[in-house]
Amino acid sequence: MNSQGGGLFPMLGGTCCSIMGLIPWNNVLQTVILAVVGTLVSYLLTRVLRRIRK
C-alpha cells in the first residue's frame, strides 16, 4: 500500500479532526440549545395561532 497516496477521505478526516480541536464546544452547545428552543417556540406559537383562527 502506498503511504503517500492516501486519498480524499483520510485527508478530509484529518482536516476535520484538526478543526474539531479549535472549536470552542461551549459555544456550539449554546447554539444547539438556542436553536432547539427557537424551534419549539415557533412550533408552539404556530399551533396556538391556528387554534385562535378557527
N, CA, C and O atoms as a printed pandas DataFrame, in Angstrom:
     atom_number atom_name residue_name chain_id  residue_number  x_coord  y_coord  z_coord
0              1         N          MET        A               1    0.842   -1.186    0.000
1              2        CA          MET        A               1    0.000    0.000    0.000
2              3         C          MET        A               1    0.882    1.242    0.000
3              4         O          MET        A               1    1.872    1.312    0.729
4              5         N          ASN        A               2    0.528    2.192   -0.798
5              6        CA          ASN        A               2    1.300    3.416   -0.934
6              7         C          ASN        A               2    0.973    4.363    0.210
7              8         O          ASN        A               2   -0.195    4.699    0.410
8              9         N          SER        A               3    1.963    4.798    0.956
9             10        CA          SER        A               3    1.715    5.651    2.122
10            11         C          SER        A               3    1.459    7.104    1.737
11            12         O          SER        A               3    0.934    7.870    2.546
12            13         N          GLN        A               4    1.821    7.495    0.520
13            14        CA          GLN        A               4    1.639    8.886    0.133
14            15         C          GLN        A               4    0.344    9.111   -0.639
15            16         O          GLN        A               4   -0.130   10.245   -0.706
16            17         N          GLY        A               5   -0.228    8.098   -1.209
17            18        CA          GLY        A               5   -1.448    8.241   -1.984
18            19         C          GLY        A               5   -2.662    7.819   -1.185
19            20         O          GLY        A               5   -3.382    6.909   -1.598
20            21         N          GLY        A               6   -2.908    8.455   -0.052
21            22        CA          GLY        A               6   -3.978    8.055    0.856
22            23         C          GLY        A               6   -5.362    8.282    0.304
23            24         O          GLY        A               6   -6.262    7.480    0.555
24            25         N          GLY        A               7   -5.555    9.326   -0.423
25            26        CA          GLY        A               7   -6.857    9.601   -0.988
26            27         C          GLY        A               7   -7.544   10.771   -0.302
27            28         O          GLY        A               7   -6.977   11.447    0.556
28            29         N          LEU        A               8   -8.773   10.978   -0.711
29            30        CA          LEU        A               8   -9.543   12.133   -0.251
30            31         C          LEU        A               8  -10.078   11.948    1.164
31            32         O          LEU        A               8  -10.023   12.880    1.967
32            33         N          PHE        A               9  -10.589   10.775    1.481
33            34        CA          PHE        A               9  -11.221   10.569    2.786
34            35         C          PHE        A               9  -10.247   10.708    3.956
35            36         O          PHE        A               9  -10.596   11.354    4.944
36            37         N          PRO        A              10   -9.068   10.146    3.894
37            38        CA          PRO        A              10   -8.124   10.367    5.002
38            39         C          PRO        A              10   -7.738   11.834    5.164
39            40         O          PRO        A              10   -7.536   12.310    6.281
40            41         N          MET        A              11   -7.637   12.546    4.043
41            42        CA          MET        A              11   -7.303   13.968    4.116
42            43         C          MET        A              11   -8.436   14.744    4.780
43            44         O          MET        A              11   -8.195   15.591    5.640
44            45         N          LEU        A              12   -9.684   14.449    4.373
45            46        CA          LEU        A              12  -10.832   15.133    4.983
46            47         C          LEU        A              12  -10.981   14.772    6.458
47            48         O          LEU        A              12  -11.320   15.624    7.280
48            49         N          GLY        A              13  -10.727   13.517    6.788
49            50        CA          GLY        A              13  -10.807   13.096    8.182
50            51         C          GLY        A              13   -9.788   13.804    9.051
51            52         O          GLY        A              13  -10.102   14.238   10.159
52            53         N          GLY        A              14   -8.577   13.921    8.553
53            54        CA          GLY        A              14   -7.532   14.631    9.291
54            55         C          GLY        A              14   -7.848   16.108    9.439
55            56         O          GLY        A              14   -7.598   16.698   10.490
56            57         N          THR        A              15   -8.391   16.704    8.398
57            58        CA          THR        A              15   -8.771   18.114    8.456
58            59         C          THR        A              15   -9.873   18.333    9.479
59            60         O          THR        A              15   -9.809   19.270   10.275
60            61         N          CYS        A              16  -10.890   17.466    9.462
61            62        CA          CYS        A              16  -11.995   17.593   10.417
62            63         C          CYS        A              16  -11.509   17.411   11.853
63            64         O          CYS        A              16  -11.934   18.141   12.748
64            65         N          CYS        A              17  -10.630   16.451   12.076
65            66        CA          CYS        A              17  -10.095   16.223   13.428
66            67         C          CYS        A              17   -9.279   17.409   13.907
67            68         O          CYS        A              17   -9.333   17.759   15.086
68            69         N          SER        A              18   -8.526   18.032   13.017
69            70        CA          SER        A              18   -7.733   19.182   13.439
70            71         C          SER        A              18   -8.614   20.394   13.709
71            72         O          SER        A              18   -8.313   21.187   14.601
72            73         N          ILE        A              19   -9.693   20.549   12.957
73            74        CA          ILE        A              19  -10.606   21.674   13.174
74            75         C          ILE        A              19  -11.387   21.480   14.470
75            76         O          ILE        A              19  -11.670   22.450   15.174
76            77         N          MET        A              20  -11.738   20.231   14.792
77            78        CA          MET        A              20  -12.515   19.962   16.000
78            79         C          MET        A              20  -11.777   20.409   17.256
79            80         O          MET        A              20  -12.412   20.769   18.248
80            81         N          GLY        A              21  -10.463   20.393   17.231
81            82        CA          GLY        A              21   -9.691   20.853   18.371
82            83         C          GLY        A              21   -9.716   22.359   18.538
83            84         O          GLY        A              21   -9.411   22.864   19.618
84            85         N          LEU        A              22  -10.069   23.080   17.499
85            86        CA          LEU        A              22  -10.073   24.541   17.541
86            87         C          LEU        A              22  -11.438   25.134   17.894
87            88         O          LEU        A              22  -11.529   26.308   18.252
88            89         N          ILE        A              23  -12.482   24.339   17.797
89            90        CA          ILE        A              23  -13.838   24.844   18.024
90            91         C          ILE        A              23  -14.122   24.928   19.521
91            92         O          ILE        A              23  -13.937   23.947   20.241
92            93         N          PRO        A              24  -14.568   26.087   19.995
93            94        CA          PRO        A              24  -14.978   26.181   21.405
94            95         C          PRO        A              24  -16.337   25.490   21.587
95            96         O          PRO        A              24  -17.370   26.042   21.209
96            97         N          TRP        A              25  -16.333   24.295   22.161
97            98        CA          TRP        A              25  -17.532   23.459   22.206
98            99         C          TRP        A              25  -18.639   24.053   23.060
99           100         O          TRP        A              25  -19.806   23.727   22.841
100          101         N          ASN        A              26  -18.321   24.917   24.033
101          102        CA          ASN        A              26  -19.392   25.537   24.808
102          103         C          ASN        A              26  -20.238   26.450   23.927
103          104         O          ASN        A              26  -21.443   26.574   24.145
104          105         N          ASN        A              27  -19.620   27.093   22.932
105          106        CA          ASN        A              27  -20.384   27.929   22.003
106          107         C          ASN        A              27  -21.280   27.077   21.104
107          108         O          ASN        A              27  -22.409   27.464   20.802
108          109         N          VAL        A              28  -20.778   25.931   20.684
109          110        CA          VAL        A              28  -21.562   25.033   19.838
110          111         C          VAL        A              28  -22.769   24.515   20.624
111          112         O          VAL        A              28  -23.884   24.478   20.105
112          113         N          LEU        A              29  -22.540   24.119   21.867
113          114        CA          LEU        A              29  -23.626   23.619   22.701
114          115         C          LEU        A              29  -24.669   24.706   22.942
115          116         O          LEU        A              29  -25.868   24.431   22.885
116          117         N          GLN        A              30  -24.241   25.916   23.207
117          118        CA          GLN        A              30  -25.171   27.023   23.407
118          119         C          GLN        A              30  -25.983   27.281   22.144
119          120         O          GLN        A              30  -27.184   27.537   22.224
120          121         N          THR        A              31  -25.350   27.219   20.991
121          122        CA          THR        A              31  -26.047   27.428   19.722
122          123         C          THR        A              31  -27.081   26.340   19.477
123          124         O          THR        A              31  -28.188   26.632   19.026
124          125         N          VAL        A              32  -26.739   25.095   19.766
125          126        CA          VAL        A              32  -27.680   23.983   19.585
126          127         C          VAL        A              32  -28.878   24.148   20.510
127          128         O          VAL        A              32  -30.018   23.954   20.088
128          129         N          ILE        A              33  -28.631   24.506   21.770
129          130        CA          ILE        A              33  -29.730   24.686   22.725
130          131         C          ILE        A              33  -30.635   25.824   22.286
131          132         O          ILE        A              33  -31.858   25.689   22.334
132          133         N          LEU        A              34  -30.061   26.941   21.859
133          134        CA          LEU        A              34  -30.881   28.063   21.405
134          135         C          LEU        A              34  -31.674   27.719   20.146
135          136         O          LEU        A              34  -32.802   28.184   19.981
136          137         N          ALA        A              35  -31.105   26.920   19.266
137          138        CA          ALA        A              35  -31.825   26.507   18.059
138          139         C          ALA        A              35  -33.011   25.623   18.420
139          140         O          ALA        A              35  -34.090   25.765   17.845
140          141         N          VAL        A              36  -32.821   24.723   19.357
141          142        CA          VAL        A              36  -33.917   23.847   19.785
142          143         C          VAL        A              36  -35.019   24.662   20.447
143          144         O          VAL        A              36  -36.199   24.448   20.168
144          145         N          VAL        A              37  -34.650   25.588   21.317
145          146        CA          VAL        A              37  -35.646   26.429   21.990
146          147         C          VAL        A              37  -36.399   27.276   20.966
147          148         O          VAL        A              37  -37.621   27.400   21.043
148          149         N          GLY        A              38  -35.687   27.852   20.019
149          150        CA          GLY        A              38  -36.332   28.659   18.987
150          151         C          GLY        A              38  -37.294   27.845   18.133
151          152         O          GLY        A              38  -38.365   28.330   17.769
152          153         N          THR        A              39  -36.922   26.628   17.818
153          154        CA          THR        A              39  -37.791   25.747   17.040
154          155         C          THR        A              39  -39.051   25.405   17.814
155          156         O          THR        A              39  -40.148   25.431   17.257
156          157         N          LEU        A              40  -38.904   25.084   19.091
157          158        CA          LEU        A              40  -40.070   24.750   19.914
158          159         C          LEU        A              40  -41.010   25.938   20.069
159          160         O          LEU        A              40  -42.227   25.775   19.984
160          161         N          VAL        A              41  -40.470   27.121   20.292
161          162        CA          VAL        A              41  -41.302   28.315   20.435
162          163         C          VAL        A              41  -42.047   28.589   19.140
163          164         O          VAL        A              41  -43.237   28.906   19.166
164          165         N          SER        A              42  -41.374   28.472   18.019
165          166        CA          SER        A              42  -42.008   28.704   16.725
166          167         C          SER        A              42  -43.130   27.698   16.484
167          168         O          SER        A              42  -44.214   28.069   16.033
168          169         N          TYR        A              43  -42.874   26.431   16.783
169          170        CA          TYR        A              43  -43.885   25.391   16.588
170          171         C          TYR        A              43  -45.096   25.634   17.485
171          172         O          TYR        A              43  -46.236   25.576   17.022
172          173         N          LEU        A              44  -44.851   25.903   18.760
173          174        CA          LEU        A              44  -45.965   26.115   19.694
174          175         C          LEU        A              44  -46.763   27.365   19.343
175          176         O          LEU        A              44  -47.990   27.358   19.442
176          177         N          LEU        A              45  -46.094   28.428   18.938
177          178        CA          LEU        A              45  -46.793   29.650   18.556
178          179         C          LEU        A              45  -47.652   29.423   17.317
179          180         O          LEU        A              45  -48.761   29.948   17.227
180          181         N          THR        A              46  -47.152   28.654   16.375
181          182        CA          THR        A              46  -47.936   28.330   15.183
182          183         C          THR        A              46  -49.186   27.545   15.555
183          184         O          THR        A              46  -50.270   27.817   15.038
184          185         N          ARG        A              47  -49.040   26.573   16.450
185          186        CA          ARG        A              47  -50.210   25.777   16.886
186          187         C          ARG        A              47  -51.237   26.656   17.591
187          188         O          ARG        A              47  -52.436   26.517   17.348
188          189         N          VAL        A              48  -50.788   27.550   18.453
189          190        CA          VAL        A              48  -51.703   28.434   19.187
190          191         C          VAL        A              48  -52.425   29.365   18.223
191          192         O          VAL        A              48  -53.635   29.556   18.340
192          193         N          LEU        A              49  -51.709   29.939   17.286
193          194        CA          LEU        A              49  -52.336   30.858   16.338
194          195         C          LEU        A              49  -53.337   30.142   15.433
195          196         O          LEU        A              49  -54.357   30.729   15.071
196          197         N          ARG        A              50  -53.073   28.901   15.061
197          198        CA          ARG        A              50  -54.031   28.144   14.254
198          199         C          ARG        A              50  -55.311   27.882   15.036
199          200         O          ARG        A              50  -56.403   27.934   14.470
200          201         N          ARG        A              51  -55.191   27.603   16.329
201          202        CA          ARG        A              51  -56.385   27.363   17.148
202          203         C          ARG        A              51  -57.194   28.641   17.328
203          204         O          ARG        A              51  -58.423   28.593   17.375
204          205         N          ILE        A              52  -56.520   29.782   17.429
205          206        CA          ILE        A              52  -57.220   31.047   17.600
206          207         C          ILE        A              52  -57.994   31.397   16.333
207          208         O          ILE        A              52  -59.102   31.927   16.419
208          209         N          ARG        A              53  -57.436   31.112   15.167
209          210        CA          ARG        A              53  -58.094   31.439   13.896
210          211         C          ARG        A              53  -59.349   30.629   13.654
211          212         O          ARG        A              53  -60.251   31.099   12.960
212          213         N          LYS        A              54  -59.441   29.420   14.205
213          214        CA          LYS        A              54  -60.608   28.571   13.968
214          215         C          LYS        A              54  -61.818   29.027   14.700
215          216         O          LYS        A              54  -62.875   28.406   14.593
